Amino acid sequence: MFCFGGLCRNMARTKLTTSLKVTGGKPPRAEPKLPARMLKITKARDAAKTKKEAAVLFNKGQRHEKKKEAAAAKQVYEQAADKGHVQAMFNLGCMYDEEKEHIKEKEWFQKAANKGHVQAMFNLGCMYRDGQGGDKDYNKAKEWFQKAADKGHVDAMYELGWMYRDGQGGDKDDNKAEEWFQKAADKDDVDAMVNLGNMYETGRGVEKQDYAKAAELYLEAANKGNNTAMFNLGLLRMHGHGVEQDYSQAMAEFMRA
């Protein structure tokens, strides 16, 4: 093994010195160490070289993948991954997903997630939730969704809302469900708007039942093309909950849903 700064050599000298039995001889001469600054520069240079090599391999893998040369692409991606290329790890996970090899898929998403790849974190959460590549594990799923959500992944926020709402990976917690649906809705997740609207409509996980707030959320989601929101808004218009009762407007919402 090649070691910088004479570290391995120093270990060997220590072992040799402690085992000497003859006195009067000169101890082995210490070899000079690289100055700390030079060692730092050498490490940085080597790291940059490895990163460049990994990028070249990754680009080569992409070219193979575009040509539908899956075997060649995976081989080169693995070489890039071995040099620390995180996107190569993620791409390998995606390729194994297409081939339904979920154990290998999970392995590569795990490696990418451990390196901070946010989409890999989310994908890993989905695999634990659905039992792909192993048994279902809602606790692990929630753990990875949480990590992805903390880094701004909107779909992970939405999934956390559902898990808290349904009690997956722990007790039901409507307040937490509302919190995560709100965060996702704030980032324009339309389905989260609908679920949040339902919580205000039913009074679940919020301070009080609020039909007007529910109608507001349904309308925003409906204007973005969500059919469930259109139908729910139609029901509110039909009964006059949170909005003026208007049968013609209710029917219009039903029709466009």
Secondary structure, 3 states (H helix, E strand, C coil): CCCHHHHHHHHHHHHHHHHCCCCCCCCCCCCCCCCHHHHHHHHHHHHHHHHHHHHHHHHHHHHHHHCCCHHHHHHHHHHHHHCCCHHHHHHHHHHHHHCCCHHHHHHHHHHHHHCCCHHHHHHHHHHHHHCCCCCCCHHHHHHHHHHHHHCCCHHHHHHHHHHHHHCCCCCCCHHHHHHHHHHHHHCCCHHHHHHHHHHHHHCCCCCCCCHHHHHHHHHHHHCCCCHHHHHHHHHHHHHCCCCCCCHHHHHHHHHHC
